[in-house]
Each structure stands twice: as C-alpha cells, then as structure tokens.
C-alpha cells in the first residue's frame, strides 16, 4: 500500500471528500484571479461522489454550481463539500446559496466563511434558514492559506504582498563583485544590489529552490523588481512553471529615473505584460518606452525622490492585482519593509557564507525602531537549501 493510500484509509469520509474539494480548488490557481479559488464535491445519500467542480474566472460558473449540475437529481438529499462559503449575493452569477437549496442538498460541509464583506456568513445563514445542516471548519487552515490573496484584496482593495529573496546564511544576496571584477569598494559600488537568487553570474540557491520560485510566480498576479536587478541580472521575470494561467504575470519594474536598458530581456519579451513605474523622469525616455508598447506610469515620490511603495500597492489593487511577489534587490527589499506594505516573506537560504563586502538582504532604508517580526512561520527543505515562509501581517485581520 502506498503512502497516499494509507493516508486516505486513515481519513474519515468527510476528510476525504474535503481533500478532494481542496485539490479541485487548487487546480484553479492561475485561472481564477481576482476571484477566490474554489472546489466543490457533491456526494449522494449513499456516500458516492456524483458531482465535482472547479471555479475559473473565464468559466464564470462557481464550483458548487458546476458540481450540482453534474450531479443532477442525485444531489437531492446529499452532501455538498466546499472550501469556501457559498455566495449569497448577485455578482457575475446569481447567489450560489440559492442554487444549493434548490438542488435539495441536505448537508453542507465548508472549510471557512467567505472573507468578502458582501457574504461574510450570509450564505451559511441562508442555508440554515432553509433547513440544511451546515458544518464549518474542516480543512480551514489550508483553505485560508489557499485564498489569502483574495482575502486581502477583497477586504482592503490591495494585493497580498510577498517578499521573496534568496541568500546565504549570513544574509547576503550577492557576492562582492561579479566574475572578472577586482574586489574593493569601487567594485562593490559598480554592482547594483541584485536579484536574490544569483550572485553575479552564479546562482546562490540550487535547482530545487529555483524551481519552487516558479510556483510562487504562478500563484501571483504580478512580480516586481527594481531597475538595479534588471541591470545586474537581466532577468526575464516570467512564470516558467508550465502551468496554465488566465492572464500573464504582470512584470513591474521600479525605475525612478527610467534608466532601464532598451535591450534588456524583460523589455524585449514584453507583450502588454510589462509596467514601468517611475517617480521622476524626462519625457524622451518615457516616449521611447511607450513607442515599444511598454506601459510607463508616474507615481508619487517619497522625500528622497523614490517611488512611494504604498502608492504602488494601491495602484496595483486598482488594476485587480490580488497578489504581488517582490523579487528585488537590497534597495527594493528595504523600501518595501520600511513602507509596512509587506504581508508575507518567503526567504530561501543556501548553506554558504559570503562574509564582509557582499550585498546584504536590506539596504538604503533603516529599520531602526521598525523591527519586522515574522509570525506563523514554516520551514521548507529544498535539496541542500531551506526556506522560511511566514507573515508580517495577517491577511484576514
């Protein structure tokens, strides 16, 4: 018997059906934003699965409606398993709670209440008022993590901001110099604080950790890097997970003075999926970028002339971006943390030590008196590397 088989045998029927609903919901990642990821299973009165559904934004219909349609008359007297409370309001579709009642479902097992203020328990109230037995909480922790970006967006109208970086054990994200450059203060100044996974032309983390980064990108609506990272590493900043997504990963470049090289890979591969944010720039560089189909947007600046991070996050929320992954260098990391806009961190560590002179995780901004405390953290192993995943702010609070 395989490990998966043994696990299923040890689970109750409710747990097995909810496991299936959560897996169906997870299949919607990349296809559902700005809506929540929802999966649903319908089981008839004898305990047999008769319907299943995954919500996708393009498909319009919600997961429970798809599952009920597949089940047909077999749903009557059965149980509905769902990772999120059925909606109770009119949106792109009618209230799903009404559809559940009309189908004759007698029992609903749900992981969590919908964080959407328009729902927030009203769906459950409708079901109970119609005589359904409603049970809430099975698989809640996993369900909440699955839809944490939706929760932040629907309540605050801003994306969930995750700061991702890769570093050595002594907290350095890049070597003192690139290959072929002599050591010393001038060499260090010549190398912009770089993208967290690479040191000059050398990767800090291994293949397993770097592959996982693509999963983080796939889960995100947008990725942000500073122009220093573009100039140092010439990254693509694309989702290379190979998994389907409804809209391309929006590549956001923070470039106060529009210094981004026209020949950079991120610009050469742009297909209406690159946004350059500046605070102070001459008109000619802006026109040059726009002539190549690159969106350029000026945003408010801080006292030192850099883009205002809070304004950036607010602006992306207005674009229906529910999740933002930060993959910048030391300066972007510092500005983001000081702004108080970072909700979550995913920090990869390699068993290496670079020592004095290497580029630190944070630069250009002082956290004195603004210490960031990571809460509810988990540790993950990726080959020889490991990562810390945790929260600076609760997306549901």
DRENNUVEX-845356 format. One record per residue (C-alpha): y, x, z negated; residue number from 1; chain. Coordinates in Angstrom, 1 decimal. Example, Ala and Ser with C-alpha at 12.3 -4.5 7.8 and 13.67 -1.06 7.14 Angstrom:
% DRENNUVEX-845356
+--------+--------+--------+-----+-------+
|  north |   east |     up |   n | chain |
+--------+--------+--------+-----+-------+
|   -4.5 |   12.3 |   -7.8 |   1 |     A |
|   -1.1 |   13.7 |   -7.1 |   2 |     A |
+--------+--------+--------+-----+-------+
***
This chain:
% DRENNUVEX-845356
+--------+--------+--------+-----+-------+
|  north |   east |     up |   n | chain |
+--------+--------+--------+-----+-------+
|    0.0 |    0.0 |    0.0 |   1 |     A |
|    3.4 |    1.4 |    1.0 |   2 |     A |
|    6.3 |    1.8 |   -1.5 |   3 |     A |
|    8.2 |   -1.1 |    0.3 |   4 |     A |
|    5.1 |   -3.3 |    0.0 |   5 |     A |
|    4.7 |   -2.5 |   -3.8 |   6 |     A |
|    8.4 |   -3.3 |   -4.3 |   7 |     A |
|    8.1 |   -6.7 |   -2.6 |   8 |     A |
|    5.0 |   -7.6 |   -4.6 |   9 |     A |
|    6.8 |   -6.8 |   -7.9 |  10 |     A |
|    9.8 |   -9.1 |   -6.9 |  11 |     A |
|   10.0 |  -12.8 |   -7.6 |  12 |     A |
|   10.1 |  -15.2 |   -4.7 |  13 |     A |
|   13.9 |  -15.7 |   -5.3 |  14 |     A |
|   14.4 |  -12.0 |   -5.3 |  15 |     A |
|   12.5 |  -11.5 |   -2.0 |  16 |     A |
|   14.5 |  -14.2 |   -0.3 |  17 |     A |
|   17.8 |  -12.9 |   -1.6 |  18 |     A |
|   16.8 |   -9.4 |   -0.5 |  19 |     A |
|   16.3 |  -10.8 |    3.0 |  20 |     A |
|   19.7 |  -12.6 |    2.9 |  21 |     A |
|   21.4 |   -9.4 |    1.8 |  22 |     A |
|   19.7 |   -7.5 |    4.6 |  23 |     A |
|   20.9 |  -10.1 |    7.1 |  24 |     A |
|   24.4 |   -9.8 |    5.7 |  25 |     A |
|   24.3 |   -6.0 |    6.1 |  26 |     A |
|   23.4 |   -6.4 |    9.7 |  27 |     A |
|   26.9 |   -7.9 |   10.2 |  28 |     A |
|   28.7 |   -4.7 |    9.2 |  29 |     A |
|   31.0 |   -3.6 |   12.1 |  30 |     A |
|   30.7 |   -7.1 |   13.7 |  31 |     A |
|   32.3 |   -9.3 |   11.1 |  32 |     A |
|   35.7 |   -8.0 |   10.0 |  33 |     A |
|   38.2 |   -9.4 |    9.0 |  34 |     A |
|   35.6 |  -12.0 |    7.7 |  35 |     A |
|   33.0 |  -11.2 |    5.0 |  36 |     A |
|   29.5 |  -10.0 |    5.7 |  37 |     A |
|   27.2 |  -12.9 |    5.0 |  38 |     A |
|   23.5 |  -13.5 |    5.5 |  39 |     A |
|   21.5 |  -16.7 |    4.7 |  40 |     A |
|   17.9 |  -17.8 |    4.4 |  41 |     A |
|   16.6 |  -21.4 |    4.2 |  42 |     A |
|   13.2 |  -21.9 |    2.6 |  43 |     A |
|   11.4 |  -25.3 |    2.8 |  44 |     A |
|   10.0 |  -27.2 |   -0.1 |  45 |     A |
|    6.7 |  -25.3 |    0.2 |  46 |     A |
|    8.4 |  -21.9 |   -0.1 |  47 |     A |
|    8.2 |  -21.0 |    3.6 |  48 |     A |
|   11.2 |  -19.4 |    5.4 |  49 |     A |
|   12.3 |  -21.8 |    8.1 |  50 |     A |
|   15.8 |  -20.5 |    9.0 |  51 |     A |
|   17.9 |  -17.4 |    8.8 |  52 |     A |
|   21.3 |  -16.4 |   10.0 |  53 |     A |
|   23.9 |  -13.5 |   10.1 |  54 |     A |
|   27.6 |  -14.2 |   10.5 |  55 |     A |
|   29.5 |  -12.3 |   13.1 |  56 |     A |
|   33.2 |  -12.8 |   13.9 |  57 |     A |
|   32.5 |  -13.3 |   17.6 |  58 |     A |
|   29.7 |  -15.8 |   16.9 |  59 |     A |
|   32.2 |  -18.0 |   14.9 |  60 |     A |
|   29.5 |  -20.0 |   13.1 |  61 |     A |
|   28.8 |  -19.0 |    9.5 |  62 |     A |
|   25.4 |  -17.6 |    8.4 |  63 |     A |
|   24.4 |  -20.7 |    6.4 |  64 |     A |
|   25.1 |  -23.0 |    9.3 |  65 |     A |
|   23.1 |  -20.8 |   11.7 |  66 |     A |
|   20.2 |  -20.8 |    9.2 |  67 |     A |
|   20.4 |  -24.6 |    8.7 |  68 |     A |
|   20.5 |  -25.2 |   12.5 |  69 |     A |
|   17.4 |  -23.1 |   12.9 |  70 |     A |
|   15.6 |  -24.9 |   10.0 |  71 |     A |
|   16.4 |  -28.4 |   11.3 |  72 |     A |
|   14.7 |  -31.2 |    9.3 |  73 |     A |
|   12.6 |  -28.6 |    7.4 |  74 |     A |
|   15.7 |  -27.8 |    5.4 |  75 |     A |
|   15.6 |  -31.1 |    3.6 |  76 |     A |
|   14.5 |  -30.6 |    0.0 |  77 |     A |
|   14.5 |  -26.9 |    0.5 |  78 |     A |
|   16.4 |  -23.9 |   -1.0 |  79 |     A |
|   19.3 |  -22.0 |    0.5 |  80 |     A |
|   19.8 |  -18.3 |   -0.2 |  81 |     A |
|   23.2 |  -16.8 |    0.4 |  82 |     A |
|   25.0 |  -13.7 |   -0.7 |  83 |     A |
|   28.4 |  -15.4 |   -0.8 |  84 |     A |
|   29.6 |  -18.9 |   -1.9 |  85 |     A |
|   29.7 |  -21.4 |    1.0 |  86 |     A |
|   33.3 |  -22.1 |    2.0 |  87 |     A |
|   34.9 |  -25.3 |    1.1 |  88 |     A |
|   38.0 |  -25.3 |    3.4 |  89 |     A |
|   38.8 |  -25.8 |    7.1 |  90 |     A |
|   39.2 |  -22.5 |    8.9 |  91 |     A |
|   37.8 |  -21.5 |   12.3 |  92 |     A |
|   34.9 |  -23.7 |   11.3 |  93 |     A |
|   34.5 |  -26.7 |    9.1 |  94 |     A |
|   33.6 |  -26.4 |    5.4 |  95 |     A |
|   30.1 |  -24.9 |    5.1 |  96 |     A |
|   29.5 |  -26.6 |    1.8 |  97 |     A |
|   29.6 |  -30.0 |    3.6 |  98 |     A |
|   27.0 |  -28.7 |    6.1 |  99 |     A |
|   24.7 |  -27.6 |    3.3 | 100 |     A |
|   25.0 |  -31.1 |    1.6 | 101 |     A |
|   24.4 |  -32.9 |    4.9 | 102 |     A |
|   21.3 |  -30.8 |    5.6 | 103 |     A |
|   19.6 |  -32.1 |    2.5 | 104 |     A |
|   19.3 |  -28.8 |    0.7 | 105 |     A |
|   18.3 |  -29.4 |   -3.0 | 106 |     A |
|   18.9 |  -26.0 |   -4.4 | 107 |     A |
|   21.3 |  -23.1 |   -3.6 | 108 |     A |
|   20.9 |  -19.6 |   -4.8 | 109 |     A |
|   24.0 |  -17.4 |   -4.3 | 110 |     A |
|   24.9 |  -13.9 |   -5.3 | 111 |     A |
|   28.6 |  -14.3 |   -6.0 | 112 |     A |
|   31.7 |  -16.5 |   -5.9 | 113 |     A |
|   33.9 |  -16.1 |   -2.9 | 114 |     A |
|   37.0 |  -14.0 |   -3.8 | 115 |     A |
|   39.0 |  -15.9 |   -1.2 | 116 |     A |
|   41.6 |  -17.9 |   -3.2 | 117 |     A |
|   41.1 |  -20.8 |   -0.8 | 118 |     A |
|   37.4 |  -21.1 |   -2.0 | 119 |     A |
|   37.0 |  -19.4 |   -5.4 | 120 |     A |
|   34.4 |  -21.7 |   -6.9 | 121 |     A |
|   35.3 |  -24.8 |   -4.9 | 122 |     A |
|   32.3 |  -24.5 |   -2.7 | 123 |     A |
|   30.0 |  -24.4 |   -5.7 | 124 |     A |
|   31.8 |  -27.4 |   -7.2 | 125 |     A |
|   31.2 |  -29.4 |   -4.0 | 126 |     A |
|   27.5 |  -28.6 |   -4.0 | 127 |     A |
|   27.1 |  -29.5 |   -7.7 | 128 |     A |
|   29.0 |  -32.7 |   -7.3 | 129 |     A |
|   26.6 |  -33.7 |   -4.5 | 130 |     A |
|   23.6 |  -33.2 |   -6.9 | 131 |     A |
|   22.5 |  -29.7 |   -5.7 | 132 |     A |
|   21.2 |  -27.3 |   -8.3 | 133 |     A |
|   23.3 |  -24.1 |   -7.9 | 134 |     A |
|   22.4 |  -20.7 |   -9.3 | 135 |     A |
|   24.8 |  -17.8 |   -9.1 | 136 |     A |
|   24.4 |  -14.1 |   -9.8 | 137 |     A |
|   21.2 |  -12.9 |   -8.1 | 138 |     A |
|   21.9 |   -9.7 |   -6.4 | 139 |     A |
|   25.6 |   -9.8 |   -7.4 | 140 |     A |
|   26.3 |   -6.1 |   -7.8 | 141 |     A |
|   25.0 |   -5.3 |   -4.3 | 142 |     A |
|   26.8 |   -8.4 |   -2.8 | 143 |     A |
|   30.1 |   -7.4 |   -4.4 | 144 |     A |
|   29.8 |   -3.8 |   -3.0 | 145 |     A |
|   29.0 |   -5.2 |    0.4 | 146 |     A |
|   32.1 |   -7.2 |    0.6 | 147 |     A |
|   34.6 |   -5.2 |   -1.5 | 148 |     A |
|   36.9 |   -4.5 |    1.5 | 149 |     A |
|   37.0 |   -8.3 |    2.3 | 150 |     A |
|   37.8 |   -9.0 |   -1.4 | 151 |     A |
|   40.7 |   -6.5 |   -1.4 | 152 |     A |
|   42.1 |   -7.7 |    1.9 | 153 |     A |
|   41.8 |  -11.5 |    1.3 | 154 |     A |
|   43.4 |  -11.2 |   -2.1 | 155 |     A |
|   46.1 |   -8.5 |   -1.6 | 156 |     A |
|   46.5 |   -8.6 |    2.2 | 157 |     A |
|   45.9 |   -4.8 |    2.3 | 158 |     A |
|   42.8 |   -2.8 |    3.3 | 159 |     A |
|   40.4 |   -1.2 |    0.8 | 160 |     A |
|   41.5 |    2.5 |    0.9 | 161 |     A |
|   38.7 |    5.0 |    0.5 | 162 |     A |
|   39.5 |    8.7 |    0.3 | 163 |     A |
|   36.7 |   10.8 |    1.8 | 164 |     A |
|   36.6 |   14.6 |    1.6 | 165 |     A |
|   34.0 |   17.4 |    1.6 | 166 |     A |
|   34.5 |   20.5 |   -0.5 | 167 |     A |
|   33.0 |   23.5 |   -2.3 | 168 |     A |
|   32.0 |   23.5 |   -5.9 | 169 |     A |
|   35.4 |   25.0 |   -6.7 | 170 |     A |
|   37.2 |   22.1 |   -4.9 | 171 |     A |
|   38.2 |   23.9 |   -1.7 | 172 |     A |
|   38.2 |   22.1 |    1.6 | 173 |     A |
|   38.7 |   25.1 |    3.9 | 174 |     A |
|   38.4 |   28.9 |    4.0 | 175 |     A |
|   41.5 |   31.0 |    3.5 | 176 |     A |
|   41.5 |   31.9 |    7.2 | 177 |     A |
|   39.8 |   30.9 |   10.4 | 178 |     A |
|   37.4 |   33.4 |   12.1 | 179 |     A |
|   39.2 |   36.3 |   13.6 | 180 |     A |
|   42.4 |   35.9 |   11.4 | 181 |     A |
|   43.2 |   38.5 |    8.8 | 182 |     A |
|   43.4 |   37.5 |    5.2 | 183 |     A |
|   46.7 |   37.3 |    3.4 | 184 |     A |
|   49.5 |   34.9 |    2.6 | 185 |     A |
|   50.7 |   34.7 |    6.2 | 186 |     A |
|   47.2 |   33.8 |    7.5 | 187 |     A |
|   46.9 |   31.1 |    4.9 | 188 |     A |
|   50.2 |   29.6 |    5.9 | 189 |     A |
|   49.1 |   29.7 |    9.6 | 190 |     A |
|   46.2 |   27.4 |    8.8 | 191 |     A |
|   47.1 |   23.8 |    8.2 | 192 |     A |
|   45.2 |   22.0 |    5.4 | 193 |     A |
|   42.2 |   20.9 |    7.3 | 194 |     A |
|   39.7 |   18.1 |    7.6 | 195 |     A |
|   37.4 |   18.1 |    4.6 | 196 |     A |
|   34.0 |   18.8 |    6.2 | 197 |     A |
|   35.0 |   22.0 |    8.1 | 198 |     A |
|   36.1 |   25.5 |    7.1 | 199 |     A |
|   37.9 |   27.0 |   10.1 | 200 |     A |
|   35.2 |   26.6 |   12.7 | 201 |     A |
|   32.4 |   26.4 |   10.1 | 202 |     A |
|   31.1 |   23.2 |    8.5 | 203 |     A |
|   31.1 |   23.1 |    4.7 | 204 |     A |
|   28.5 |   20.4 |    4.3 | 205 |     A |
|   25.1 |   20.1 |    6.0 | 206 |     A |
|   23.9 |   17.8 |    8.8 | 207 |     A |
|   22.7 |   15.1 |    6.4 | 208 |     A |
|   26.0 |   14.7 |    4.7 | 209 |     A |
|   27.9 |   14.7 |    8.0 | 210 |     A |
|   25.6 |   12.0 |    9.4 | 211 |     A |
|   26.4 |    9.9 |    6.4 | 212 |     A |
|   30.1 |   10.2 |    7.1 | 213 |     A |
|   29.4 |    8.3 |   10.4 | 214 |     A |
|   28.0 |    5.5 |    8.3 | 215 |     A |
|   31.3 |    5.4 |    6.3 | 216 |     A |
|   33.2 |    5.3 |    9.6 | 217 |     A |
|   31.1 |    2.5 |   10.9 | 218 |     A |
|   31.8 |    0.5 |    7.7 | 219 |     A |
|   35.6 |    1.0 |    8.2 | 220 |     A |
|   38.2 |   -0.7 |   10.4 | 221 |     A |
|   40.4 |    2.3 |   10.6 | 222 |     A |
|   40.4 |    6.0 |    9.9 | 223 |     A |
|   43.5 |    8.1 |    9.0 | 224 |     A |
|   44.1 |   11.8 |    9.3 | 225 |     A |
|   47.2 |   14.0 |    9.3 | 226 |     A |
|   48.6 |   15.9 |   12.2 | 227 |     A |
|   47.6 |   19.1 |   10.4 | 228 |     A |
|   43.9 |   18.1 |   10.6 | 229 |     A |
|   44.3 |   17.4 |   14.4 | 230 |     A |
|   46.0 |   20.7 |   15.0 | 231 |     A |
|   43.5 |   22.7 |   12.9 | 232 |     A |
|   40.2 |   21.0 |   13.8 | 233 |     A |
|   40.9 |   18.9 |   17.0 | 234 |     A |
|   38.6 |   16.1 |   15.7 | 235 |     A |
|   37.6 |   13.0 |   17.6 | 236 |     A |
|   37.7 |   10.7 |   14.5 | 237 |     A |
|   35.4 |    8.2 |   16.2 | 238 |     A |
|   32.4 |    6.2 |   14.9 | 239 |     A |
|   29.4 |    8.0 |   16.2 | 240 |     A |
|   26.8 |    6.1 |   14.2 | 241 |     A |
|   25.5 |    4.5 |   17.4 | 242 |     A |
|   25.7 |    1.0 |   15.7 | 243 |     A |
|   27.4 |   -1.9 |   17.4 | 244 |     A |
|   30.9 |   -2.9 |   16.3 | 245 |     A |
|   33.3 |   -5.7 |   17.4 | 246 |     A |
|   36.4 |   -3.7 |   17.6 | 247 |     A |
|   36.8 |    0.1 |   18.0 | 248 |     A |
|   37.6 |    2.2 |   14.9 | 249 |     A |
|   41.4 |    2.4 |   14.9 | 250 |     A |
|   42.3 |    6.1 |   14.7 | 251 |     A |
|   45.6 |    6.5 |   12.8 | 252 |     A |
|   47.4 |    9.8 |   12.9 | 253 |     A |
|   50.1 |   10.6 |   10.3 | 254 |     A |
|   52.6 |   12.7 |   12.1 | 255 |     A |
|   56.1 |   12.7 |   10.6 | 256 |     A |
|   57.8 |   14.5 |   13.5 | 257 |     A |
|   55.4 |   13.8 |   16.4 | 258 |     A |
|   54.0 |   17.3 |   16.7 | 259 |     A |
|   50.6 |   16.1 |   17.8 | 260 |     A |
|   49.4 |   18.2 |   20.8 | 261 |     A |
|   49.1 |   16.1 |   24.0 | 262 |     A |
|   45.8 |   17.9 |   24.8 | 263 |     A |
|   44.2 |   17.0 |   21.5 | 264 |     A |
|   40.8 |   15.2 |   21.8 | 265 |     A |
|   42.0 |   12.2 |   19.9 | 266 |     A |
|   44.7 |   11.6 |   22.5 | 267 |     A |
|   42.6 |   12.5 |   25.5 | 268 |     A |
|   40.0 |    9.9 |   24.5 | 269 |     A |
|   42.4 |    7.2 |   23.4 | 270 |     A |
|   41.6 |    3.7 |   24.7 | 271 |     A |
|   44.0 |    1.5 |   22.9 | 272 |     A |
|   42.5 |    2.7 |   19.6 | 273 |     A |
|   45.0 |    5.4 |   18.5 | 274 |     A |
|   48.1 |    4.7 |   16.4 | 275 |     A |
|   50.5 |    7.5 |   15.6 | 276 |     A |
|   52.8 |    6.9 |   12.6 | 277 |     A |
|   56.0 |    8.9 |   12.3 | 278 |     A |
|   59.0 |    8.8 |   10.0 | 279 |     A |
|   61.5 |   11.0 |   11.8 | 280 |     A |
|   61.0 |   11.8 |   15.5 | 281 |     A |
|   63.1 |   12.5 |   18.6 | 282 |     A |
|   62.9 |    9.8 |   21.4 | 283 |     A |
|   61.4 |   12.1 |   24.1 | 284 |     A |
|   58.1 |   12.9 |   22.3 | 285 |     A |
|   57.7 |    9.2 |   21.5 | 286 |     A |
|   58.2 |    8.3 |   25.1 | 287 |     A |
|   55.7 |   10.9 |   26.2 | 288 |     A |
|   53.0 |    9.5 |   24.0 | 289 |     A |
|   53.8 |    5.9 |   24.9 | 290 |     A |
|   53.6 |    6.8 |   28.6 | 291 |     A |
|   50.0 |    7.8 |   27.9 | 292 |     A |
|   49.2 |    4.5 |   26.3 | 293 |     A |
|   49.4 |    5.7 |   22.7 | 294 |     A |
|   51.0 |    3.4 |   20.2 | 295 |     A |
|   53.7 |    5.0 |   18.2 | 296 |     A |
|   55.2 |    3.3 |   15.2 | 297 |     A |
|   58.0 |    4.5 |   12.9 | 298 |     A |
|   57.7 |    3.7 |    9.2 | 299 |     A |
|   59.9 |    4.2 |    6.2 | 300 |     A |
|   60.0 |    7.6 |    4.7 | 301 |     A |
|   59.9 |    9.0 |    1.2 | 302 |     A |
|   62.7 |   11.1 |   -0.3 | 303 |     A |
|   61.2 |   14.3 |    1.3 | 304 |     A |
|   61.0 |   12.7 |    4.7 | 305 |     A |
|   57.3 |   12.0 |    4.9 | 306 |     A |
|   55.8 |    8.6 |    5.8 | 307 |     A |
|   55.7 |    6.1 |    2.9 | 308 |     A |
|   52.0 |    5.7 |    2.1 | 309 |     A |
|   52.4 |    2.2 |    0.6 | 310 |     A |
|   54.2 |    1.1 |    3.7 | 311 |     A |
|   51.4 |    2.5 |    5.9 | 312 |     A |
|   48.7 |    0.5 |    3.9 | 313 |     A |
|   50.8 |   -2.7 |    4.0 | 314 |     A |
|   51.4 |   -2.3 |    7.8 | 315 |     A |
|   47.6 |   -1.9 |    8.4 | 316 |     A |
|   46.9 |   -5.0 |    6.4 | 317 |     A |
|   49.3 |   -6.9 |    8.7 | 318 |     A |
|   47.1 |   -5.7 |   11.6 | 319 |     A |
|   44.0 |   -7.3 |    9.9 | 320 |     A |
|   42.6 |   -3.9 |    8.9 | 321 |     A |
|   40.4 |   -4.6 |    5.9 | 322 |     A |
|   39.2 |   -1.1 |    5.3 | 323 |     A |
|   40.8 |    2.3 |    5.7 | 324 |     A |
|   38.9 |    5.6 |    5.5 | 325 |     A |
|   41.1 |    8.7 |    4.7 | 326 |     A |
|   39.8 |   11.9 |    6.3 | 327 |     A |
|   42.9 |   14.0 |    6.0 | 328 |     A |
|   43.6 |   17.4 |    4.6 | 329 |     A |
|   45.1 |   18.6 |    1.3 | 330 |     A |
|   48.6 |   17.1 |    2.1 | 331 |     A |
|   47.3 |   13.7 |    3.0 | 332 |     A |
|   45.0 |   13.7 |    0.0 | 333 |     A |
|   47.9 |   14.5 |   -2.3 | 334 |     A |
|   50.2 |   11.9 |   -0.8 | 335 |     A |
|   47.6 |    9.2 |   -0.9 | 336 |     A |
|   46.6 |    9.8 |   -4.5 | 337 |     A |
|   50.2 |   10.0 |   -5.8 | 338 |     A |
|   51.0 |    6.7 |   -4.0 | 339 |     A |
|   48.5 |    4.9 |   -6.1 | 340 |     A |
|   47.1 |    3.2 |   -3.0 | 341 |     A |
|   43.6 |    4.8 |   -3.1 | 342 |     A |
|   40.9 |    2.3 |   -4.3 | 343 |     A |
|   37.8 |    4.4 |   -3.9 | 344 |     A |
|   36.7 |    8.0 |   -3.4 | 345 |     A |
|   33.6 |    9.4 |   -1.6 | 346 |     A |
|   33.6 |   13.2 |   -2.3 | 347 |     A |
|   30.9 |   15.4 |   -0.8 | 348 |     A |
|   30.1 |   18.8 |   -2.4 | 349 |     A |
|   28.3 |   21.7 |   -1.0 | 350 |     A |
|   26.8 |   24.4 |   -3.2 | 351 |     A |
|   29.4 |   27.0 |   -2.1 | 352 |     A |
|   32.3 |   28.8 |   -3.8 | 353 |     A |
|   35.3 |   30.0 |   -1.7 | 354 |     A |
|   37.5 |   31.3 |   -4.5 | 355 |     A |
|   41.1 |   32.3 |   -4.5 | 356 |     A |
|   43.2 |   31.7 |   -1.4 | 357 |     A |
|   41.1 |   28.9 |    0.1 | 358 |     A |
|   42.7 |   25.5 |    0.8 | 359 |     A |
|   42.5 |   23.1 |   -2.2 | 360 |     A |
|   41.5 |   19.4 |   -2.2 | 361 |     A |
|   45.0 |   18.3 |   -3.0 | 362 |     A |
|   48.4 |   19.9 |   -2.1 | 363 |     A |
|   52.0 |   19.0 |   -1.5 | 364 |     A |
|   52.2 |   16.5 |   -4.3 | 365 |     A |
|   51.9 |   16.7 |   -8.1 | 366 |     A |
|   49.5 |   14.6 |  -10.0 | 367 |     A |
|   51.0 |   15.7 |  -13.3 | 368 |     A |
|   51.2 |   12.6 |  -15.5 | 369 |     A |
|   49.3 |   10.6 |  -12.9 | 370 |     A |
|   45.7 |   11.7 |  -13.5 | 371 |     A |
|   43.3 |    9.8 |  -11.4 | 372 |     A |
|   40.2 |    8.6 |  -13.4 | 373 |     A |
|   37.1 |    7.8 |  -11.3 | 374 |     A |
|   35.2 |    4.9 |  -12.7 | 375 |     A |
|   31.8 |    3.2 |  -12.0 | 376 |     A |
|   30.7 |    6.3 |  -10.1 | 377 |     A |
|   27.3 |    7.0 |   -8.4 | 378 |     A |
|   25.9 |   10.3 |   -7.3 | 379 |     A |
|   24.1 |   10.7 |   -4.0 | 380 |     A |
|   22.0 |   13.5 |   -2.6 | 381 |     A |
|   22.2 |   14.7 |    1.0 | 382 |     A |
|   19.9 |   17.7 |    1.5 | 383 |     A |
|   21.4 |   20.6 |   -0.4 | 384 |     A |
|   24.7 |   18.7 |   -0.8 | 385 |     A |
|   25.6 |   15.9 |   -3.1 | 386 |     A |
|   28.4 |   13.3 |   -3.2 | 387 |     A |
|   30.3 |   11.3 |   -5.8 | 388 |     A |
|   31.2 |    7.7 |   -5.0 | 389 |     A |
|   33.5 |    5.9 |   -7.4 | 390 |     A |
|   36.5 |    3.7 |   -7.9 | 391 |     A |
|   40.1 |    4.4 |   -8.9 | 392 |     A |
|   40.8 |    0.7 |   -8.8 | 393 |     A |
|   38.6 |   -2.4 |   -8.9 | 394 |     A |
|   38.8 |   -4.2 |   -5.5 | 395 |     A |
|   38.1 |   -7.5 |   -7.3 | 396 |     A |
|   40.6 |   -7.1 |  -10.2 | 397 |     A |
+--------+--------+--------+-----+-------+
***
